[in-house]
Amino acid sequence: MNKKSMTLVNIITEHLKKPRIVVAEIGVYQGDNAEFMLRQLVKAKYKVTFYGFDLFEDAGSYNLKKTNPGVYDDTVAAGKIHTMSASTVHSKLKRIIPSILLIKGDANKTVPKFADKLKDCDFFYIDGGHDYNSVKNDWVNVNKIAKIGSIIVFDDVHAPGIKRLTNEVEHTGIKMTKAFGSRKYLIK
Ligand SMILES: C[S@@+](CC[C@H](N)C(=O)[O-])C[C@H]1O[C@@H](n2cnc3c(N)ncnc32)[C@H](O)[C@@H]1O
């Protein structure tokens, strides 16, 4: 398959030839991508353990405190935000597979706290904060934890902060592959 047309599920089926996989998504939002991806992975006969990191219902107030004191900002870089609680997203995903753990909070802090569980992760999908500092922290944290052979995908690589970070990563000599939907991935 042409790599540029590979979806997240295509990347997994191409590179992970084993029945049990651990998947982590940083930036779950309403769980739409997770729902779609998990359904496809179940169809492809994978047994999946899923970790999802997000601010969930705190996303609006987080932005207010963090970036715009005095101005209410209920958006994230990717667009207008309609937050959904972690428990609502959990119920939605739990219908697909039993092994779902959602971690609410700033991924820059929560991902390192879950390092012990994530050390077995096969597939990291980075789609959280789109500003340079957030995505850089996500990358540094994930890269520290990821085992050899695990896959790390960046979403929205056209966004300025993510483009800058992925360019920097490539300049260190790490090879990234373009995939479908403004994504790039690497294999550790
Ligand atoms: C583009 S959306 C994710 C969309 C989701 N991956 C999908 O495709 O359905 C980005 C998400 O990142 C979350 N986010 C932004 N900064 C974050 C941070 N520092 N820690 C955790 N989540 C964060 C936002 O709350 C938002 O839900």
The ligand as a Gaussian input file, in Angstrom:
#p B3LYP/6-31G(d) Opt

LIG

0 1
 C       -7.751000      17.628000      18.085000
 S       -8.489000      17.183000      19.598000
 C       -8.305000      15.426000      19.604000
 C       -9.202000      14.750000      18.616000
 C       -9.228000      13.239000      18.718000
 N       -7.891000      12.676000      18.672000
 C      -10.049000      12.693000      17.568000
 O       -9.471000      12.579000      16.461000
 O      -11.244000      12.380000      17.742000
 C       -7.302000      17.687000      20.756000
 C       -7.603000      17.297000      22.174000
 O       -6.418000      17.515000      22.929000
 C       -6.791000      17.880000      24.222000
 N       -5.657000      18.565000      24.846000
 C       -5.102000      19.763000      24.520000
 N       -4.073000      20.047000      25.336000
 C       -3.963000      18.998000      26.188000
 C       -3.107000      18.699000      27.290000
 N       -2.110000      19.521000      27.649000
 N       -3.307000      17.550000      27.965000
 C       -4.300000      16.696000      27.611000
 N       -5.145000      16.920000      26.584000
 C       -4.983000      18.060000      25.885000
 C       -8.022000      18.765000      24.056000
 O       -8.788000      18.744000      25.232000
 C       -8.712000      18.078000      22.877000
 O       -9.708000      17.209000      23.310000

